[in-house]
Amino acid sequence: MNVVTVIINGIEYNLKGDEQEEYLHRISTYVDKKVKNILENNNKLSTSSAAILSAVNVADDMFKTKERNERLEQEIQKLKKIQTAYENKLKQTQEFNTKLEQRLKNYEENTHQEEDEDKIKKLQKEIEMTKNAAEDYVKENTKLKLENKESRFKIQTLKYKLIDLQNKLQENQINLAKERKRKNPLLKDKKK
């Protein structure tokens, strides 16, 4: 467990956590900026009021990130369904193409009569069209896979931000409790 001394709004705090020291400093800097920003906008607020408003702001950030994360998860599910549909179409097209090629091959092998060039050309056009369709499906499938990968990366990033915001909220609550204890001497007397 790491113990880090940080300064938030001019007051030293000891943070304990399993996270890296750099991470704990980054969180405390974020909270310090939130508190100072609120105090700058209203210098009549007490430190505890600024801490509460900071906690509300962090919670707002966290909920918005969570909602955005859920929307991205739904989008990924839709993309997966589309990708599956394209993969199925691609498989069907490839199977159809294989059958056409086999028919053409059988026709060429089994016929000893004069070749019917129109039928061969028609089959060749069909094969070409199915090959083009298969190539289009492959391109679309590749594009969907890239979009899916990007969405997964965004979701992972948002998950880390959500965890970060949850940690910040927890720290703000701890700091608020400490601040209340420090500001309210009655709490100290009751515990004695």
C-alpha positions as CSV (number, residue, x, y, z in Angstrom):
1,M,0.0,0.0,0.0
2,N,1.3,3.4,-1.0
3,V,1.1,6.5,1.3
4,V,1.4,9.8,-0.4
5,T,1.3,13.3,1.1
6,V,-0.7,15.7,-1.1
7,I,-1.9,19.3,-0.8
8,I,-5.5,20.1,-1.6
9,N,-6.5,23.7,-1.2
10,G,-3.4,24.4,0.9
11,I,-4.1,21.6,3.4
12,E,-1.9,18.5,3.6
13,Y,-3.5,15.1,3.4
14,N,-2.1,11.6,3.5
15,L,-3.5,9.4,0.9
16,K,-3.3,5.6,1.2
17,G,-4.0,3.3,-1.7
18,D,-2.8,0.3,-3.7
19,E,-2.5,2.6,-6.8
20,Q,0.8,4.1,-8.0
21,E,2.0,7.3,-6.3
22,E,1.7,9.1,-9.7
23,Y,-1.9,8.1,-9.9
24,L,-2.6,9.4,-6.4
25,H,-0.9,12.7,-7.1
26,R,-2.9,13.0,-10.3
27,I,-6.2,12.5,-8.4
28,S,-5.2,15.0,-5.7
29,T,-4.3,17.6,-8.4
30,Y,-7.6,17.1,-10.1
31,V,-9.5,17.5,-6.8
32,D,-7.4,20.6,-5.9
33,K,-8.3,22.2,-9.2
34,K,-12.0,21.4,-8.7
35,V,-12.0,22.9,-5.2
36,K,-10.0,26.0,-6.2
37,N,-12.1,26.6,-9.2
38,I,-15.3,26.5,-7.1
39,L,-13.7,28.8,-4.5
40,E,-12.6,31.2,-7.2
41,N,-16.1,31.4,-8.6
42,N,-17.5,32.1,-5.1
43,N,-15.0,33.2,-2.5
44,K,-17.6,33.3,0.2
45,L,-17.9,29.5,0.3
46,S,-16.4,27.6,3.2
47,T,-13.9,24.9,2.4
48,S,-16.4,22.2,3.3
49,S,-19.0,23.7,1.0
50,A,-16.4,23.8,-1.8
51,A,-15.5,20.2,-1.1
52,I,-19.2,19.2,-1.3
53,L,-19.6,21.1,-4.6
54,S,-16.5,19.5,-5.9
55,A,-17.8,16.0,-5.0
56,V,-21.1,16.9,-6.8
57,N,-19.1,17.9,-9.9
58,V,-17.0,14.7,-9.8
59,A,-20.1,12.6,-9.3
60,D,-21.7,14.4,-12.3
61,D,-18.6,13.6,-14.4
62,M,-18.8,10.0,-13.3
63,F,-22.5,9.6,-14.1
64,K,-22.1,11.2,-17.5
65,T,-19.1,8.9,-18.3
66,K,-21.1,5.9,-17.2
67,E,-24.0,6.8,-19.4
68,R,-21.6,7.4,-22.4
69,N,-20.0,4.0,-21.6
70,E,-23.5,2.3,-21.7
71,R,-24.3,3.9,-25.0
72,L,-21.0,2.7,-26.5
73,E,-21.7,-0.8,-25.2
74,Q,-25.1,-0.8,-27.0
75,E,-23.5,0.5,-30.1
76,I,-20.9,-2.2,-30.0
77,Q,-23.7,-4.8,-29.7
78,K,-25.4,-3.4,-32.7
79,L,-22.1,-3.4,-34.7
80,K,-21.6,-7.0,-33.7
81,K,-25.0,-8.0,-35.0
82,I,-24.3,-6.2,-38.3
83,Q,-20.9,-7.8,-38.5
84,T,-22.5,-11.3,-38.0
85,A,-25.1,-10.6,-40.7
86,Y,-22.3,-9.6,-43.1
87,E,-20.2,-12.6,-42.3
88,N,-23.2,-14.8,-42.9
89,K,-23.9,-13.1,-46.2
90,L,-20.3,-13.4,-47.2
91,K,-20.3,-17.1,-46.3
92,Q,-23.4,-17.7,-48.4
93,T,-21.9,-15.8,-51.3
94,Q,-18.7,-17.8,-51.1
95,E,-20.7,-21.0,-51.0
96,F,-22.7,-19.9,-54.0
97,N,-19.6,-18.9,-55.9
98,T,-18.0,-22.3,-55.2
99,K,-21.1,-24.1,-56.5
100,L,-21.0,-21.9,-59.7
101,E,-17.4,-22.6,-60.2
102,Q,-18.0,-26.4,-59.8
103,R,-20.9,-26.2,-62.2
104,L,-18.7,-24.5,-64.8
105,K,-15.9,-27.0,-64.2
106,N,-18.4,-29.9,-64.5
107,Y,-19.8,-28.4,-67.6
108,E,-16.4,-28.0,-69.2
109,E,-15.3,-31.6,-68.2
110,N,-18.5,-33.4,-69.2
111,T,-19.3,-31.8,-72.5
112,H,-17.9,-33.2,-75.7
113,Q,-20.3,-31.2,-77.8
114,E,-19.7,-27.8,-79.1
115,E,-19.5,-25.5,-76.1
116,D,-22.3,-23.2,-75.6
117,E,-20.4,-19.9,-75.3
118,D,-23.4,-17.9,-74.1
119,K,-23.9,-20.2,-71.1
120,I,-20.3,-20.1,-70.2
121,K,-20.1,-16.4,-70.5
122,K,-23.3,-16.1,-68.4
123,L,-21.8,-18.3,-65.7
124,Q,-18.5,-16.4,-65.9
125,K,-20.4,-13.1,-65.4
126,E,-22.3,-14.6,-62.4
127,I,-19.0,-15.8,-60.9
128,E,-17.5,-12.4,-61.4
129,M,-20.5,-10.7,-59.8
130,T,-20.4,-13.0,-56.8
131,K,-16.7,-12.5,-56.5
132,N,-17.2,-8.7,-56.5
133,A,-20.0,-9.1,-54.0
134,A,-17.8,-11.2,-51.8
135,E,-15.0,-8.6,-52.0
136,D,-17.5,-5.9,-51.0
137,Y,-18.6,-8.0,-48.0
138,V,-14.9,-8.6,-47.0
139,K,-14.2,-4.8,-47.2
140,E,-17.4,-4.0,-45.2
141,N,-16.5,-6.7,-42.6
142,T,-13.0,-5.3,-42.2
143,K,-14.4,-1.9,-41.7
144,L,-16.8,-3.2,-39.1
145,K,-14.0,-5.0,-37.3
146,L,-12.0,-1.7,-37.1
147,E,-15.0,0.2,-35.8
148,N,-15.6,-2.6,-33.3
149,K,-12.0,-2.4,-32.2
150,E,-12.2,1.4,-31.8
151,S,-15.4,1.2,-29.8
152,R,-13.9,-1.4,-27.5
153,F,-10.9,0.9,-26.9
154,K,-13.3,3.8,-26.2
155,I,-15.2,1.7,-23.7
156,Q,-12.0,0.5,-22.0
157,T,-10.8,4.2,-21.7
158,L,-14.2,5.2,-20.3
159,K,-14.1,2.3,-17.8
160,Y,-10.7,3.6,-16.6
161,K,-12.2,7.2,-16.3
162,L,-15.2,5.8,-14.4
163,I,-12.9,4.0,-12.0
164,D,-10.8,7.2,-11.7
165,L,-14.0,9.3,-11.0
166,Q,-15.2,6.7,-8.4
167,N,-11.9,7.0,-6.6
168,K,-12.0,10.7,-6.7
169,L,-15.5,10.7,-5.3
170,Q,-14.5,8.4,-2.5
171,E,-11.5,10.6,-1.7
172,N,-13.7,13.7,-1.7
173,Q,-16.0,12.1,0.7
174,I,-13.1,11.2,3.0
175,N,-11.7,14.7,2.7
176,L,-15.1,16.1,3.5
177,A,-15.4,14.0,6.6
178,K,-12.0,15.1,7.7
179,E,-12.8,18.7,7.0
180,R,-16.1,18.5,9.0
181,K,-14.2,16.9,11.8
182,R,-11.6,19.6,11.8
183,K,-14.1,22.4,11.5
184,N,-16.6,21.1,14.0
185,P,-15.1,21.0,17.5
186,L,-18.3,19.4,18.9
187,L,-17.5,16.2,17.0
188,K,-14.2,16.1,18.7
189,D,-15.7,16.6,22.2
190,K,-18.3,13.9,21.7
191,K,-15.7,11.3,20.9
192,K,-13.8,12.1,24.0
